[in-house]
Every structure is written in C-alpha cells, then in structure tokens.
C-alpha cells in the first residue's frame, strides 16, 4: 500500500488513481491475504446500479484483521477497553487474545445454528464482546446487522424483520452515564413480532435480573465454555455481503445499507493509513459507537487491518464529568483522537477547567466526523486540545461510502477550519445544479455527487435493490448522489454545507423527518405533524415539530410529554423533538404538499422574511404559526 507523505505526492497519487483506477486499487489490495486472487479489479455501472470490485477474489476479512498479524503482533494490545465507570477495572486484549475469543465465539455461533449468509443482529453497548461478535460473524461468513443500543424495541424489531435475522446477540443491560438500561427486556419486547429469530445469545454486563426463554435464550459465558478456539475462516467472495447497517433517508423506514467484503476491506484500510498517518505502536481512539458506520469502519475493521492499538470506550464524554475524554487520552497516551463536533461543542461549553488539568501531550492528530464542524469549535479543538501542533482532519463521508471520502491527510494537506479540503485518491466529486448540470470551476456551490465508484461504495439496500437505485442513482443519472450540499472554494477546497434532503443531523445522528413524523402520528390525539431541523448550539441541529391535535382542550404540557414518550418508544430518545409547537393547521399548497421552507424559517426564528406564501391553501395558518413560534 502506498503511503502519501507530501502534498506533491498526494497530487501525483490522486492523478494516478483517476487515470488508472484499476491499477491503483489493485496495488492497494496486494498486501492482504487473499485465498484466491481476483480475476478482474472492477466492473460497474451507476444505472442498475451494479458495482463489483476484485471480481473472483476470495478472502476472509478476519484473517486480515487478526491471523495475518499474529507472527509479529501476538502480544501487542489490540484494544484497551475503558468502562463507563472509571472505578471499574479496565480490560485489554492482545491480538492473540482477540483472535482466540473471536474463533471461540465463531464456534458458539455455529453451534447455535449460524451459517454463511445468515443475518445476525447485534444489540449491545460498547463492550469488548461487541467487537468480538462482529468479527465472529465475519469469520463464519454470517452477515452482521448492528443496531445502535440507543434504539427502542420497536426500532430494533423493524430492523430484525427487514433482514430476517436468525440470531440476536445482546447484553442483559447497559451502563450509560448514571443510567442502567434494560437491553434484554427491550429484546424480549422486540422479538414478540420477529418469528425469524430462533436464538438469543446474552452477555451478562450489568447482572440485571432478566427472563430467559427456554430453548431460545442462552448465556454467552456458558456457551463459550463448550467450544474450542479452532475456527478456520470461511472463504468469502470479494462481493459477498459483510454487513448491513440501517440508516435514515428522506422517506420511509430506515434502509439497510449493504457493504461487501473485499472493497470495504481495502478502502477502509487505505483511508485509515493515509488520513491519520498511523505509525506503528501508536494508540488510536475513535469515540464513535459501533452502532454507526464510523464505529464499524474506524473502531473495528480499519485499525485491526492496520495492526493498530485502539481504545474503545463504553461511556459518554460527560460522565462522571466533562473531563472524561481528556483523562482517558492521558491514561492511554492516545496519539490519534477521532470524535464528533457535537462532543467538541459540549465539552467546549463545559469550560477549560475540565481540560486544563490534563497534559494531552501524547496527541499527534485530531479528527472530526459526522456533521459540519463550525469554525469556533474547530478553533477551540485546535487550540485547547491539539495545542496548535496537531493537524485536524475534518473527514466527510457517509454510511453509504463505507470510508472517508473528502478529508485532509494529516500533516500533508494544509487545513482550513470548516473545510473537509480535498478528495482522497480514487474519489471524483462533482457539484451539480438542481437540473443535474455539472458546475465546473472553483468558487461555486451545488449538490455533491461522485462520478466514479470507489471500493467501499454501497452495493445495495438490503432486500430492495430498486430502493438503492431510487435513493442514490436516479436523481442525477450516471452519478452517485450524496444528499449533501457543498461549496468548492477558490482553491478547490470542499466545504460540506449540510443535507439538502429531509434528513436531519442531530448530535451527529442521522434522523429522517418522515421517521419522526410517523412516530408522532402514532399518538392517538395527533392528526398530523411536520418536523424540521433548526440550528442548535451543541447538537448542530435540533428537532422542531409542528403538531395538530384533535382535542382542543388538551393540556399542552401533558401532550408534549406524551409525544416525547411516543417518539422514545417508536425510535429512541435520540429522536425526541427539542421543540413541539401545537398548531391548528399546517402551511399546505393547493395540491396538499406541506411547505417545509416556511416551517424551517419559523423554526430558525426567521419570522419576517418567509418568501412567497401566495400559493398556500390557507395563508392564515402562517400567521398563527408565527405567533406561536417557540
Ligand atoms: C454529514 C457518518 C460535514 C453529512 C460518517 C453526511 C458531515 C452525513 C461530515 C452522513 C463532515 C459527515 N462535515 N458533514 N466532516 N461527516 N457529515 O451516514 O451530511 O451517519 O451526508 O455517516 O453526515 O452521516 P452518516
């Protein structure tokens, strides 16, 4: 694999990756263990879409994450695990121990009926066994579908149903800050409507009292005692599915983004090595939850592919207090720290008293991901955490892209606050106008598309290929459409301006407005609702809901509480609206379409300049909405 070490080399490599993509990506794949080498590097079209990388190649990603490193790194730490409560004992795993645990748990899965191609749902907090569970699935060729531990029973069941999962791996409970969350109880509730699930494997984390269903539920620890640690890695086709990860879109239910084995492996590893410039023996810490793509790619697969040592953290940045991140960085001498703008803003707001007692002198590179980082947060991060000596890599990418797409290369690319800067090798971004015409040149703004495949591009949406086509490849034929707006400045630097569709980004979590609306509408007294995002100091975006209630005399505070409870039940507390305005009507056009533009302005506090309202069916509702704005 080639490592870029200067900006001149970046430009050369970039050009080579565009002029000769197949040669370029073949080279990046050479170092891995392939059970059979590929016959052809790439076959693609963005119309069906059909995208195949490393065609005919056979591999198992866990051999490349684990077995391949054993001769040189058996006793090197793969993970330091830091528990939610700092008083609890921390745990660490060497590559050898991790390999052994993964092989054993892979045997547990087999013993419980799992086979290549089966879907397995994983619903766990950030415990080391979560990593073990993912890798054990990959070891035997089962497809993992991790559901973020903060999702509700109802959100869990719809994800299990969508991909017909056969096994669920969960914990009894989860510790999150001072809370104790009854995970197994939520699983039991979810499984009432999931006939495809025949086994539940339960790891005891909190020792909470739980019900075990005879014949269905087994304990992780009991099962591990019954197996040995010999488990040959299943040979997988490069294009066999590695995992499904559900993410929100602008319409309908969350969709299962499909990633496959070969291309995902090559691309996540390439980006990790280059963007962070990881050096042997460094300690890397990505604070994302493994329930999201950042955790899949940069807590699990990429660092292991690189033979790195990582920290995984069970807790939250503000527990027991807002110094936790900085304390953990000093404790493990973290060199590369990768987090989200929302965390940076929350810790900035907590004040420097939480930062000052810590050295933070091990840090070499800082990263940001998940949402646009505002200039102020960037500067604060740079000055107070990086001490103005650590390059900040603002990495733009998506669940669908598998790995980082537009990002500085640490120490190589000159950074600029708020800018993701330049495309990584192999990535061909284009900006288009509403009609799909490409906008050339610099100092321009448009919708961000990519015109050529990279190895870890989304392959499909599980069970519904047409949906994948409609979502990403139809809006601008011949291009992959990201859903993001973007500016290219005078120097060709890219700045992501945010979503241009009905997807919100709340504390770095992707949430569809339609999803929240349909959850609110489950409330018996709500006839209709409209949800929009508005700028929020800490969360990036907050959720503003306009609701129409059938009962005119209903107590407003009670209704608000009930709506929050409903959203928590249907999706999870991450999707709770920050503001709920009760209205008697919504601004609709004569054809019945809600004019969200107006609602967005009201939510933003912009009450004077609402634009053209003449096409509204009933312009009077706007006055009422304005008068009641929160
Ligand atoms: C947003 C997370 C600005 C963007 C990896 C994208 C960003 C969505 C950045 C994907 C960034 C992610 N700057 N915006 N550095 N990174 N985004 O699928 O709107 O959870 O489309 O993947 O987050 O969110 P997802």
Boltz pocket constraint, residues with backbone or C-beta under 6 A from the ligand:
constraints:
  - pocket:
      binder: B
      contacts: [[A, 247], [A, 292], [A, 293], [A, 294], [A, 368], [A, 369], [A, 370], [A, 371], [A, 372], [A, 373], [A, 394], [A, 395], [A, 396], [A, 397], [A, 398], [A, 399], [A, 400], [A, 406], [A, 420], [A, 482], [A, 483], [A, 484], [A, 496], [A, 497], [A, 498], [A, 499], [A, 505], [A, 508], [A, 509], [A, 510]]
      max_distance: 6.0
